Amino acid sequence: MTETALAIYKDFALISDQGIMGDMSPEEMDEMMEDIGNLPSSYARIKIPAGGALQFEIPNADQPDNPDYAQELTGVILYHHPANAYWADADSATGGTPPDCASSDGRTGVPAPDSGLPGGACAECPLNVMGSGEGGRGKACKNMHQIYILRSGEIVPVVLSLPPTSLKAFGTFVRAAFLARRQRTSAAVASITLKRVESGGNKYSVAAFRVAGWLPQEQAEETKRMAQALRATVRGEAATPGA
């Protein structure tokens, strides 16, 4: 990729660019990210809002009780992966109740203690087939996608959780914007907004994606390294029981 071929995003601030790293080496930064990644709920999490709302609620580390709100979420997609969750009581899915069975990689389900569920391969689970949902619609198991987004001026990514209704848009975006160009998602700054959809009298929000611009080569190499470290951390966490 040449800088004249695609629009270059020049305003993205990497911590290493700003000299904020102090005397930390890249290896020490990787170790710090790994240590943070092994802590439960260490990533700030953002969800697609309910009811057709068009603003993201973004956690504020300085004021946890006063989140920020934004119509657009921008940053570098360092990593993304599927995730599944099943609640025996469907109403519990929106109430913060832990799922009765969950998969952090979209492949192997881990049941909650005393749930009575077998867990195992998601591809073979009867709760993960079309028609298993309430009223014979959709799936009983909720298929999601976790996107790790590094925002400008930050070192730890936030995690955007995509519900089933936004999966097609994200898949189309990755294929058209990155795979078709043989580029990594970490090579560009992505812009994510929300659009309201109405179906059967119900309103809900769907994520919309576009490339805001491509990182200069030097920054792209740095985010590639960060993406590789994050991928190893997240995959290691998923492979560790109880992590």
N, C-alpha and C positions, 0 to 999 in steps of 0.2 A: 504494500500500500504506500503510495506517495502522498505527500501533504497537499499536492495540487489536485489529486484525484477526488478527494472527499473533503467536506468542510471540517476544518480543525477547530476543536473547542479549546480556547486559550485561557479560559478563566477558571479552570478546575484546579483547586489548591490541594496538592498532596502534602502531608505533614513533612516529608523529607525535603520537599522543595522550599519550605518556609524556614528551615533551620531550627525547628522546634524540637528536633530529636535530641538535642544536647549531645552527650557523648555516647549515646546508644548506637551500637553497631546494627546492621541489618539482621544479623543472627540473633542478637538480643531482642530485637523487635519481634522476630518470629517466635522466640520462646515466650515472650509476653503474651502474644496473641494466642498461643497454644494454651497457656495457663488460664487466660480469661475464658477461652473456648470450652475448657473442661468444667467450668462452674455452671451450675444449673441456672437457666434463665438469664444468661449473661448478656444476651443480645436484646436491645430494645426492639419490641415487636410492633408492627403496624398491620392493621387489618383493613380489608375492603369494608367500608361502612355499610350499615343496613339501611333499608327504606329509601334507597335512591339518593342518598346524600352525596354531595359532590366535593367534599373536603376530607382529606386524610387527617386522622388524629395521631400526632407524632409525640411520643413520650419526651418529656423535658427532664433531663437528669438533675438539673439544678432545682427545679420545682416540680416534683412528681405529681402533685395534686393539681397542677395547672399545665396540661399538655398544650402543645402548639397545634395550630390548624393550618393546613395549606391545601390549595387546589392542585398543586403540582409537586411531585416528588422527583428529584433529579439526583443522579449519581451513577457510579460505575457498578455494573452487575459483576461481582467477583465470582459468585457461585450460585447455583440453583439446583434443586433436587425435588423429586416427588415426595409426598408424605400422605399417609392415610390415617383416618381416625373413625372409630365406630362408637356410638352411644346407644345403649339399649333403649334408653328414654330419649327420644329425639329432641325433646324440649331442653334437655341438659346441654345440648351442643352449643347453645348461645349463652349459657349461664355461668361459664367458667368452671364447670365440673369436669374433672379429668375424664378422658374417654375410657370405655370399658376395654378397648383394644386399640393399639396405636402402632404405626409403623413410621419410623423416622427416615426410611429410605424408599418407601413405597413398594417394598418387596417382601419384607418379613414382618408379620404382625406379632406384637408382644402384648398378651392379655394382662389386664389388671388382676391383682390377687383376688381370689374368690369370685371372679366374674363368671367362671364356668365356661369360658370361651377357650377353644383349642389353640388359637394363634397359628403361627406357621406361615406358609407361602400365601401371599395376598392373591396371586394369580389363580389359586385353586380354592379360594374361600367363597362359599355360597353367598356371603353378605357383600361380596365385591363384584356382583354381576348385575347387569341391567334388569330391572324388574323386581329387585329385592327390597327396594325402598317402600315407604309407606304408600299404600294404595296401589302398589305395583308400578310406581313411577321411580325412575332413576335407580340409584344404588343405596342400600342401607349404610354402607361404608362411605364416608366422605373422602373423595380423592382431592387432594390439594397440592399446591406447589409452594415451596419456600424459596424466596429470592433474597440473597444477601447483597445489600446495596451499600456501597461506600459513598458517603456524601462528601462534598467538598469541605476540606479543612478538618476532617475527622479521621481517626485511625481504626476504629471498630465499626464494622458495618451494622446497619439496622436490618431487620428481617421483615420482609413483606410477605404475608401469607395470602396466597391466591385461592379463592374457593373454586368449585367446579365451573361456575359460570364465567370465569375469567381465563380458564386454561387454554381455550382455543385461541384467544387473542394473543396470549403470550407465546404459544407454539408457533403461530403464524409470524409473529415479530422476530423470533429467534431465527427461524428458517430464512426469511426474506432479508433481514438486515445483517445477519452474521454468517450463517452457513453458506448462503449464496455468494458471499464475498470472501469466504474462507477466512473469516476473522473471528477472534475470540470475543465474547461478550465483555471482557475486561478491557478491550481496546477502545471503548467508546463511552460517552456519557449518555445515559438513557433518560428520557423524560416519560413520566407516568402520570396520567391524569385519569379522571373518572367520567363516565357518561351514564346517564340514567336510562334504564330500560324498563318497559312495562309489559307484563305478560299475565294474562288471566286475571287482570285487575290488581296484580301485585307489582310494586315498584322495587327495583333493586339496582345496585351500582355494579358496573363492569369496568375493569381497568382497560385503558387504552395506552399503547406504547409507541414511541418513536425514538429515533436517534437524534439527540440534540447536537451532537458533533463528535468528531473522533479525536482521541488524545494525541498529542505530539509523540513522536517515536520514543523519546526518553521516558516520558510518563507511562506510555503503554508497556514498556519493558518492566517498569517498577510495579504496575498493577498486575502484570502477569505473574511476577514473583509473589506478590501478596495473595493472588488468587490460588496459586499452587499451595501455599502454606495453609490458607483457610480450608481448601478442599481436603487436605490431609487431616486437619484438625476435626472438621465436621464428620468426615467418614470414620475417623477413629473413635469419636464420641458415640456415633451410631452403633458401632460394633462392640461397645463396652456396655454390658448389662448394668442397668441402673444409672447410666450416665445422663 
